[in-house]
Amino acid sequence: MSTEQNLPVVVPFPRQNKNAEARLPHDGDFMKKRVYATTLDLFLVGLINKAMLFTYLNFMKSFYYQLPFSLQYRLENGLVSISTLSLFVVFWGYFMLSYYWGEGKTPGKMLLGLKVYSPSFKYHGQYHLTLFEAFARTAGYFFCYASFGLLYGIAFMTPDRKGIPDWFSGTQVVTDEQMEFIDKHYFPPHHEQIFEMGPWKKEEEKLPIQLSLFDESRILEANQDIIVLPDQTNKDDEAA
């Protein structure tokens, strides 16, 4: 058994107790999946960038000789700058849109069964990263990419397998199976918000975090603090 399989994935608990941690069963191929997913994403970024440059060059071939000579000269010498700008736009657009609209999944992560977990998640089935988290993760990837991939290796050297994108955004990569584990044991149902003034709200911090909001034991424990007023009708009957 590899050493990596014995390492738990530790994530901050999302809502009831922010100091608590969820220790998830570890996937032995976790880091391999992350490497493959990142490689696939970067390949797709390069492919999209090449397609955009190909379209641009074909457009220029059609109208190039109709342009003034001064503009032709600028375009010929500015091709590297245009390619760099195109790569920058594609890179940021690819990762930001994937994380923000794809519920923490890029195409690479989707194929490899990974997703980004955030402590901002509140209810099961709702896994939308905030715009800041999507931006911060993309910024982390950009710094790693600008270092020619060297900074990606930090995730292999940290005990919790976190890298620069995780630190920047306060998020963490988990497998789909680990997300299901979190969803099952640590997220209250979405209709909790209907009962904002429920008697169990003040007991929420004291209850075991693995319990569902509507477990009978939780409701019974919460009811211990309810002051039951005597029935006024019975008092009137007794007085009569």
TORLUMFI-637485 format. One record per residue: residue number from 1; x, y, z of N, C-alpha, C in turn. Coordinates in steps of 0.05 Angstrom, whole numbers. Example, Ala and Ser with C-alpha at 12.3 -4.5 7.8 and 13.67 -1.06 7.14 Angstrom:
BEGIN
resi; n.X; n.Y; n.Z; ca.X; ca.Y; ca.Z; c.X; c.Y; c.Z
1; 264; -114; 156; 246; -90; 156; 264; -66; 156 $
2; 257; -45; 142; 273; -21; 143; 258; 1; 157 $
END
This chain:
BEGIN
resi; n.X; n.Y; n.Z; ca.X; ca.Y; ca.Z; c.X; c.Y; c.Z
1; 17; -24; 0; 0; 0; 0; 18; 25; 0 $
2; 11; 44; -17; 28; 67; -20; 24; 86; 4 $
3; 44; 102; 9; 42; 122; 31; 19; 142; 26 $
4; 15; 148; 0; -5; 168; -6; -33; 159; 1 $
5; -38; 132; 0; -65; 122; 6; -71; 125; 36 $
6; -50; 126; 53; -54; 129; 81; -59; 158; 90 $
7; -54; 177; 72; -57; 205; 79; -86; 213; 76 $
8; -99; 224; 97; -126; 233; 94; -127; 260; 80 $
9; -149; 265; 67; -154; 291; 56; -169; 307; 77 $
10; -158; 329; 85; -171; 345; 106; -182; 371; 94 $
11; -207; 375; 97; -220; 399; 87; -234; 413; 110 $
12; -235; 440; 109; -250; 455; 129; -280; 450; 128 $
13; -292; 447; 150; -321; 441; 150; -336; 466; 141 $
14; -356; 464; 124; -367; 487; 110; -384; 506; 127 $
15; -400; 496; 146; -420; 514; 156; -423; 514; 186 $
16; -432; 491; 197; -440; 491; 226; -416; 497; 244 $
17; -394; 484; 239; -371; 488; 257; -346; 493; 239 $
18; -339; 518; 237; -317; 525; 218; -290; 516; 228 $
19; -288; 508; 253; -263; 498; 263; -260; 468; 260 $
20; -282; 455; 253; -281; 426; 249; -269; 419; 222 $
21; -261; 395; 219; -249; 386; 194; -261; 359; 186 $
22; -264; 356; 161; -274; 330; 150; -251; 314; 140 $
23; -247; 291; 151; -225; 274; 142; -237; 253; 122 $
24; -228; 255; 98; -240; 239; 77; -223; 215; 70 $
25; -235; 193; 61; -219; 171; 51; -203; 179; 27 $
26; -177; 173; 26; -160; 183; 5; -160; 164; -19 $
27; -158; 176; -42; -156; 162; -67; -126; 159; -74 $
28; -117; 134; -77; -89; 130; -82; -78; 142; -108 $
29; -96; 146; -128; -88; 158; -153; -95; 187; -154 $
30; -99; 200; -132; -108; 227; -130; -90; 246; -146 $
31; -64; 246; -139; -45; 264; -152; -41; 258; -182 $
32; -43; 233; -189; -41; 226; -218; -64; 238; -233 $
33; -88; 237; -221; -112; 248; -234; -108; 279; -237 $
34; -97; 291; -216; -93; 320; -218; -74; 328; -240 $
35; -52; 312; -242; -32; 318; -263; -45; 314; -290 $
36; -59; 292; -294; -72; 287; -320; -93; 309; -327 $
37; -108; 317; -306; -129; 337; -311; -116; 364; -319 $
38; -95; 372; -304; -82; 397; -310; -69; 397; -338 $
39; -56; 374; -345; -44; 371; -371; -65; 373; -393 $
40; -88; 360; -389; -109; 362; -409; -120; 390; -412 $
41; -123; 404; -389; -133; 431; -391; -114; 449; -405 $
42; -88; 447; -399; -68; 464; -413; -67; 457; -443 $
43; -70; 431; -449; -71; 423; -478; -95; 436; -492 $
44; -118; 436; -479; -141; 449; -491; -138; 479; -494 $
45; -125; 491; -474; -119; 520; -476; -102; 526; -500 $
46; -81; 510; -504; -63; 513; -527; -78; 508; -553 $
47; -95; 488; -553; -110; 482; -577; -129; 504; -585 $
48; -143; 515; -565; -161; 538; -571; -146; 562; -581 $
49; -123; 567; -569; -106; 590; -577; -96; 586; -606 $
50; -88; 562; -613; -79; 557; -640; -102; 560; -660 $
51; -126; 552; -652; -149; 555; -670; -155; 585; -674 $
52; -153; 601; -653; -158; 629; -656; -136; 643; -674 $
53; -111; 635; -670; -90; 646; -687; -93; 637; -716 $
54; -101; 612; -720; -106; 603; -747; -128; 619; -761 $
55; -149; 624; -747; -171; 640; -758; -161; 669; -764 $
56; -145; 680; -746; -135; 707; -750; -117; 708; -774 $
57; -99; 688; -778; -80; 688; -800; -95; 685; -827 $
58; -115; 668; -827; -131; 664; -852; -146; 690; -859 $
59; -155; 704; -838; -169; 729; -843; -149; 750; -855 $
60; -125; 750; -844; -105; 769; -853; -96; 763; -881 $
61; -95; 737; -888; -86; 730; -916; -106; 741; -936 $
62; -131; 743; -929; -151; 752; -947; -150; 782; -951 $
63; -142; 797; -930; -142; 826; -932; -115; 839; -929 $
64; -94; 822; -927; -68; 833; -920; -58; 853; -942 $
65; -60; 845; -967; -49; 861; -989; -66; 886; -994 $
66; -89; 888; -982; -105; 912; -986; -100; 933; -964 $
67; -83; 926; -945; -77; 944; -923; -53; 962; -930 $
68; -51; 985; -918; -28; 1002; -922; -2; 988; -914 $
69; 20; 996; -926; 46; 982; -921; 54; 986; -892 $
70; 49; 1009; -880; 57; 1013; -852; 42; 994; -834 $
71; 17; 989; -840; 1; 970; -823; 10; 942; -828 $
72; 17; 935; -853; 28; 908; -859; 53; 903; -843 $
73; 70; 923; -841; 96; 920; -827; 90; 915; -797 $
74; 71; 930; -786; 65; 927; -757; 53; 900; -751 $
75; 36; 890; -769; 24; 864; -765; 45; 842; -767 $
76; 64; 844; -785; 84; 824; -788; 102; 822; -763 $
77; 109; 845; -752; 127; 846; -729; 112; 843; -703 $
78; 86; 845; -703; 70; 842; -679; 56; 816; -675 $
79; 64; 796; -692; 50; 770; -690; 56; 756; -663 $
80; 80; 759; -653; 87; 747; -627; 70; 760; -605 $
81; 67; 786; -605; 51; 800; -585; 22; 792; -587 $
82; 12; 789; -611; -16; 780; -615; -20; 752; -604 $
83; -1; 735; -610; -2; 707; -600; -2; 706; -570 $
84; 15; 722; -557; 17; 723; -528; -9; 734; -516 $
85; -20; 755; -527; -45; 766; -517; -68; 746; -520 $
86; -68; 733; -543; -89; 712; -547; -87; 690; -527 $
87; -63; 681; -521; -59; 660; -501; -68; 669; -474 $
88; -62; 694; -467; -70; 705; -441; -100; 705; -438 $
89; -114; 715; -459; -143; 717; -458; -156; 689; -457 $
90; -146; 670; -473; -157; 643; -473; -152; 629; -446 $
91; -128; 633; -435; -121; 620; -410; -140; 629; -388 $
92; -143; 655; -384; -160; 665; -363; -189; 659; -368 $
93; -198; 662; -393; -226; 656; -399; -233; 627; -395 $
94; -215; 609; -403; -219; 580; -400; -223; 572; -371 $
95; -204; 580; -354; -205; 571; -326; -227; 585; -310 $
96; -230; 612; -314; -249; 626; -299; -278; 617; -305 $
97; -284; 615; -331; -311; 607; -339; -316; 578; -330 $
98; -296; 561; -333; -300; 532; -325; -306; 530; -295 $
99; -290; 544; -279; -294; 542; -250; -320; 556; -241 $
100; -326; 579; -253; -349; 594; -244; -376; 582; -254 $
101; -376; 574; -278; -401; 563; -290; -402; 532; -289 $
102; -379; 520; -285; -378; 490; -285; -379; 478; -257 $
103; -387; 493; -237; -388; 483; -209; -362; 470; -200 $
104; -340; 485; -205; -314; 476; -195; -301; 455; -212 $
105; -310; 452; -237; -299; 431; -254; -290; 443; -281 $
106; -265; 439; -288; -256; 444; -315; -261; 419; -332 $
107; -260; 421; -358; -263; 396; -374; -244; 374; -366 $
108; -219; 381; -359; -200; 361; -350; -209; 348; -324 $
109; -217; 364; -305; -226; 353; -279; -252; 336; -283 $
110; -269; 345; -301; -293; 330; -306; -288; 302; -316 $
111; -269; 300; -335; -262; 273; -346; -247; 256; -326 $
112; -233; 267; -307; -217; 252; -288; -232; 248; -261 $
113; -256; 258; -259; -272; 254; -235; -262; 271; -212 $
114; -255; 296; -217; -246; 314; -196; -263; 339; -196 $
115; -263; 353; -173; -277; 379; -172; -264; 396; -150 $
116; -270; 421; -150; -259; 440; -130; -279; 443; -108 $
117; -270; 438; -83; -287; 442; -60; -281; 469; -47 $
118; -302; 482; -38; -299; 508; -25; -314; 508; 2 $
119; -303; 520; 23; -318; 523; 48; -342; 541; 45 $
120; -345; 556; 22; -368; 573; 18; -393; 556; 10 $
121; -389; 531; 3; -412; 514; -3; -429; 511; 23 $
122; -455; 514; 20; -473; 513; 44; -492; 489; 44 $
123; -501; 481; 21; -522; 460; 20; -514; 439; -1 $
124; -524; 415; 3; -517; 394; -16; -530; 400; -43 $
125; -516; 393; -64; -526; 398; -91; -520; 426; -101 $
126; -509; 443; -85; -502; 471; -93; -472; 475; -90 $
127; -458; 472; -112; -429; 473; -111; -418; 494; -129 $
128; -428; 518; -127; -419; 540; -145; -397; 556; -131 $
129; -374; 557; -144; -353; 574; -134; -360; 604; -137 $
130; -351; 620; -119; -355; 649; -122; -338; 659; -144 $
131; -344; 683; -154; -328; 695; -175; -299; 700; -166 $
132; -296; 708; -140; -270; 713; -129; -254; 686; -128 $
133; -267; 664; -120; -253; 639; -118; -244; 630; -146 $
134; -261; 633; -166; -254; 626; -193; -231; 643; -203 $
135; -232; 669; -197; -210; 687; -205; -184; 680; -191 $
136; -185; 675; -165; -161; 669; -150; -148; 643; -159 $
137; -164; 622; -164; -153; 597; -174; -140; 601; -201 $
138; -152; 617; -219; -141; 622; -245; -114; 637; -242 $
139; -113; 656; -223; -89; 671; -219; -67; 652; -209 $
140; -74; 633; -192; -54; 613; -182; -44; 596; -205 $
141; -62; 588; -223; -53; 572; -246; -35; 589; -264 $
142; -41; 615; -267; -25; 632; -284; 3; 634; -274 $
143; 6; 638; -248; 33; 640; -236; 48; 613; -240 $
144; 34; 591; -236; 47; 565; -240; 56; 562; -269 $
145; 38; 570; -288; 44; 567; -316; 68; 585; -324 $
146; 68; 610; -312; 90; 629; -318; 117; 619; -308 $
147; 116; 601; -288; 142; 590; -277; 151; 566; -293 $
148; 139; 562; -317; 145; 538; -334; 137; 512; -319 $
149; 117; 514; -303; 106; 490; -290; 120; 482; -264 $
150; 141; 496; -256; 156; 489; -232; 139; 491; -207 $
151; 122; 513; -205; 106; 517; -181; 84; 497; -178 $
152; 77; 483; -200; 57; 461; -197; 67; 440; -178 $
153; 93; 436; -176; 104; 415; -159; 100; 420; -129 $
154; 92; 444; -121; 88; 449; -93; 67; 430; -81 $
155; 47; 424; -96; 25; 406; -86; 36; 379; -79 $
156; 58; 370; -91; 69; 344; -85; 84; 344; -58 $
157; 92; 368; -49; 109; 370; -26; 94; 378; 0 $
158; 69; 385; -3; 53; 393; 21; 37; 369; 31 $
159; 34; 366; 58; 20; 343; 69; -9; 341; 60 $
160; -22; 364; 57; -50; 364; 49; -54; 366; 19 $
161; -32; 364; 4; -33; 364; -26; -45; 390; -37 $
162; -40; 412; -23; -49; 438; -33; -27; 452; -48 $
163; -34; 466; -69; -15; 482; -84; -23; 511; -84 $
164; -9; 526; -101; -14; 555; -101; -42; 562; -109 $
165; -55; 550; -129; -83; 557; -134; -101; 552; -110 $
166; -96; 530; -95; -112; 525; -71; -108; 546; -50 $
167; -84; 555; -46; -78; 575; -25; -89; 602; -33 $
168; -87; 609; -58; -97; 635; -67; -127; 637; -63 $
169; -142; 616; -69; -171; 616; -69; -184; 606; -44 $
170; -168; 593; -27; -180; 581; -3; -197; 557; -9 $
171; -192; 544; -32; -207; 520; -40; -189; 496; -40 $
172; -200; 473; -48; -185; 448; -48; -196; 429; -68 $
173; -179; 414; -82; -188; 394; -101; -194; 368; -87 $
174; -217; 357; -93; -225; 331; -83; -236; 314; -106 $
175; -238; 288; -101; -250; 271; -121; -281; 272; -119 $
176; -294; 262; -140; -324; 261; -139; -333; 244; -115 $
177; -319; 222; -110; -327; 205; -88; -324; 219; -61 $
178; -302; 235; -58; -298; 250; -33; -319; 272; -30 $
179; -327; 284; -53; -348; 304; -52; -375; 292; -43 $
180; -380; 268; -53; -405; 254; -44; -404; 248; -14 $
181; -380; 242; -4; -377; 237; 25; -383; 262; 41 $
182; -372; 285; 31; -377; 310; 45; -407; 317; 43 $
183; -418; 313; 19; -446; 319; 15; -465; 303; 33 $
184; -458; 278; 37; -475; 260; 53; -473; 266; 83 $
185; -449; 272; 93; -444; 274; 122; -443; 302; 133 $
186; -438; 322; 115; -431; 348; 126; -449; 371; 116 $
187; -467; 366; 97; -483; 388; 86; -512; 385; 95 $
188; -523; 406; 106; -552; 406; 113; -568; 408; 87 $
189; -593; 399; 87; -610; 402; 63; -616; 432; 58 $
190; -621; 437; 33; -625; 465; 25; -649; 478; 39 $
191; -670; 462; 45; -694; 474; 57; -690; 482; 86 $
192; -665; 480; 96; -660; 490; 123; -667; 520; 125 $
193; -663; 535; 104; -667; 564; 105; -696; 571; 110 $
194; -715; 552; 105; -743; 558; 110; -748; 562; 140 $
195; -731; 549; 157; -735; 549; 185; -713; 565; 199 $
196; -709; 590; 190; -687; 606; 201; -690; 610; 231 $
197; -715; 611; 241; -719; 616; 269; -724; 590; 285 $
198; -719; 567; 272; -724; 542; 286; -709; 539; 312 $
199; -719; 525; 331; -706; 523; 358; -679; 509; 357 $
200; -674; 494; 336; -648; 480; 335; -625; 497; 325 $
201; -632; 521; 316; -611; 538; 305; -590; 545; 326 $
202; -598; 551; 351; -579; 559; 371; -563; 536; 381 $
203; -573; 511; 376; -558; 488; 385; -540; 477; 363 $
204; -540; 490; 340; -526; 480; 316; -497; 475; 321 $
205; -483; 493; 335; -455; 491; 340; -448; 469; 359 $
206; -467; 461; 377; -461; 441; 397; -466; 413; 388 $
207; -481; 410; 366; -488; 383; 358; -466; 370; 342 $
208; -465; 343; 342; -445; 329; 325; -448; 336; 296 $
209; -426; 342; 283; -427; 353; 256; -436; 332; 236 $
210; -435; 306; 243; -443; 286; 224; -473; 282; 222 $
211; -488; 295; 240; -517; 292; 240; -530; 310; 220 $
212; -551; 300; 208; -567; 316; 190; -583; 335; 206 $
213; -591; 357; 194; -606; 378; 208; -632; 367; 219 $
214; -645; 349; 205; -671; 339; 213; -669; 311; 225 $
215; -646; 302; 235; -645; 278; 250; -661; 280; 275 $
216; -675; 259; 283; -692; 260; 306; -677; 268; 331 $
217; -652; 257; 334; -636; 263; 358; -630; 292; 360 $
218; -625; 305; 337; -619; 334; 337; -643; 350; 346 $
219; -666; 343; 335; -691; 358; 342; -697; 354; 371 $
220; -694; 329; 381; -700; 324; 409; -681; 340; 427 $
221; -656; 341; 420; -637; 356; 436; -643; 386; 436 $
222; -651; 395; 413; -658; 424; 411; -683; 430; 427 $
223; -702; 411; 428; -726; 416; 443; -722; 417; 473 $
224; -699; 409; 482; -694; 410; 511; -694; 439; 521 $
225; -688; 458; 504; -687; 486; 512; -713; 501; 507 $
226; -733; 487; 497; -759; 500; 492; -774; 502; 518 $
227; -783; 525; 525; -800; 530; 549; -829; 526; 541 $
228; -841; 505; 551; -869; 499; 545; -887; 514; 565 $
229; -903; 532; 555; -921; 547; 573; -945; 530; 580 $
230; -955; 533; 604; -979; 518; 611; -1003; 526; 595 $
231; -1020; 507; 589; -1043; 512; 573; -1062; 531; 588 $
232; -1069; 554; 576; -1085; 573; 589; -1114; 563; 592 $
233; -1123; 547; 574; -1150; 536; 575; -1153; 519; 600 $
234; -1133; 502; 605; -1135; 484; 628; -1135; 500; 654 $
235; -1119; 522; 655; -1119; 539; 679; -1147; 551; 684 $
236; -1160; 560; 663; -1186; 571; 666; -1206; 551; 676 $
237; -1203; 526; 666; -1221; 505; 674; -1218; 498; 703 $
238; -1191; 498; 713; -1186; 492; 740; -1197; 514; 758 $
239; -1194; 539; 750; -1204; 561; 766; -1234; 560; 768 $
240; -1248; 551; 747; -1277; 549; 748; -1285; 526; 766 $
END
